[in-house]
Amino acid sequence: MDKHNLDDKNKFLYLRSRYYGQVKPENLVFNANLQEFAQKVGYITNLETNGKLDPEDAYKQIKALWKKLKRSKKALFIGEEPREKS
C-alpha cells in the first residue's frame, strides 16, 4: 500500500477532532490521549456487542486503557494547581 493510501486509511480509522480548549502543550497531548482512549473504547465495545470479544476481556481492556489515561493525566499535571518556581 502506498503512503497516500495509508494516510487516507489512518485518517478514516483514527479520526481526530479539532481542539478548542486552552492551548498549552500538556492540554494538546492529553487531548490526543483522550481521543485515542475514546476511539479504542469504541472499538472494544463494538467487538463485545457483536460477540467477537468476551465481556470480561472487554472490561479488562477498557480498565487498562483507563489506567493508562490516568497515568497520562498525572504525568502531564492536568488539573493540578500550578507549582511555584523556587
C-alpha positions in Angstrom: 0.0 0.0 0.0 1.5 3.3 -0.9 1.9 6.2 1.6 -1.0 8.2 0.3 -3.5 5.3 0.7 -2.1 4.5 4.1 -2.6 8.1 5.2 -6.2 8.1 4.0 -6.8 4.8 5.8 -5.4 6.1 9.0 -7.4 9.4 8.8 -10.6 7.3 8.3 -9.9 4.8 11.1 -8.4 7.2 13.6 -10.4 10.4 13.4 -9.1 13.4 15.3 -11.3 16.2 16.3 -10.0 19.8 16.5 -9.1 21.0 20.0 -10.9 24.2 21.2 -9.6 24.4 24.8 -6.8 26.4 26.3 -3.8 25.9 24.0 -0.9 24.6 26.1 1.4 21.7 25.2 0.1 19.5 28.0 -3.5 20.1 27.1 -2.9 19.2 23.5 -1.1 16.0 24.4 -3.8 15.0 26.9 -6.5 15.7 24.3 -4.7 13.4 21.8 -4.5 10.7 24.5 -8.2 11.2 25.4 -9.3 10.9 21.8 -7.2 7.8 21.4 -8.8 6.4 24.5 -12.3 7.1 23.2 -11.5 5.6 19.8 -10.2 2.4 21.4 -13.1 2.1 23.8 -15.4 2.4 20.8 -13.7 -0.5 19.0 -13.8 -2.6 22.1 -17.4 -2.0 22.8 -18.3 -2.7 19.2 -16.4 -6.0 19.3 -18.1 -7.0 22.5 -21.5 -6.0 21.3 -21.1 -8.1 18.2 -19.9 -11.2 20.2 -16.3 -11.0 19.0 -15.0 -10.2 22.4 -15.9 -11.7 25.8 -17.4 -9.1 28.2 -14.8 -9.8 30.8 -12.0 -9.3 28.3 -13.6 -6.1 27.1 -13.8 -4.8 30.7 -10.2 -5.6 31.3 -9.0 -3.9 28.2 -11.0 -0.8 28.9 -9.8 -0.8 32.5 -6.2 -1.0 31.3 -6.8 1.9 28.8 -8.4 4.0 31.7 -5.3 3.4 33.9 -3.1 4.5 31.0 -5.1 7.7 30.5 -5.0 8.4 34.3 -1.2 8.0 34.2 -1.0 10.4 31.3 -3.1 13.0 33.1 -0.9 12.7 36.2 2.3 12.9 34.2 1.1 16.0 32.4 -0.1 17.6 35.7 -3.6 18.2 34.2 -6.0 19.6 36.8 -3.3 20.4 39.4 -2.5 23.8 40.7 0.5 25.4 39.0 3.7 25.0 41.1 5.6 28.0 42.2 9.2 28.2 41.0 11.8 28.1 43.7 
